[in-house]
Amino acid sequence: MTTTTAPADIDRPAPEQLTIVPLRHYGRWIAAIAAVTALVGVAGSLAKNGNLHWEIIGHFLFADLIFDGLVTTLWLTVAAMALGLVLGTLVAVMRLSTNPVLYGMSSLFVWFFRGTPLLVQIIFWGYAAALYKDVLIGIPFTDITFIQVETNSLLTPAIAALLALGLNEAAYASEIVRAGIQSVDIGQTEAAHSLGMRPALTMRRIVLPQAMRVIIPPMGNETINMLKMTALVSIISAHDLMSNIQDVYAQNYQVIPMLVVASIWYLALVTLLSIPQAWLERRYGRGSGHGERVSPLRRMFAGAVTRPARRPKNAKETAL
């Protein structure tokens, strides 16, 4: 049997001699340059615009009246989100219940508070005294009364704003929590029940910790949205940031500069709220691949600082 050998590939270039040409993304660079140019143009136009009255903005940016409004805005945001989250979790569990009464009442709650505008709800709670002069607690359909309080003294503008924001948020939070609970495999619940765990303990120890991975991102957005929605309570003079801003420009007629002051503070607060939201998303996203994401800004700085590894020039260098 004759064995033939292939001729040596003398003319074929070695793999290490091939030239690697990186792909150029000229369209991305053109779009980035156009975007930066437009941004610089807008920023320069605003900086040179005398109608903004930057001296008024600087004077009121750190005024005591603004800080008083910030305190009200912050506690309204925290309290309304806490009320909405607790009540929303309860409503979500009721909507998942097999009891038709609980399911019907929770569905009615979500239908009403999601179906009416938040501004209407704020005005309703602010002027509830026009509907009920006194708040009575007693035995229904009898004259027996345990507590009687005047509505105007009980529902102050701040309390009315809290109720409106909290109840409205509860309707949306319930849907977020319900979606998170339903995202957990039913086998987890069945396994917990087979071990003798009660439904309430199963929900608290097994289902909710896993559902947080789905709940946290939209709930963080709801918190940021709640911070901005507090501006609507200025309609009932709840002395929040926007209410105090309106009081100022109602006197000095500098509407645009005062709105710039409000925008600066809202942007600053939203930026601060985004930090714990990102941390919670990374914490509850561990092990799923979603918590390991790195922001484009961090990738950009990491690429600028870290030097790429040197590519070997030939096969001999690779062997060494």
Summary of the structure (lengths in Angstrom):
residues: 320
radius of gyration: 30.3
end to end distance: 41.1
largest distance: 117.0
contacts: 833
relative contact order: 0.11
helix: 72%
strand: 3%
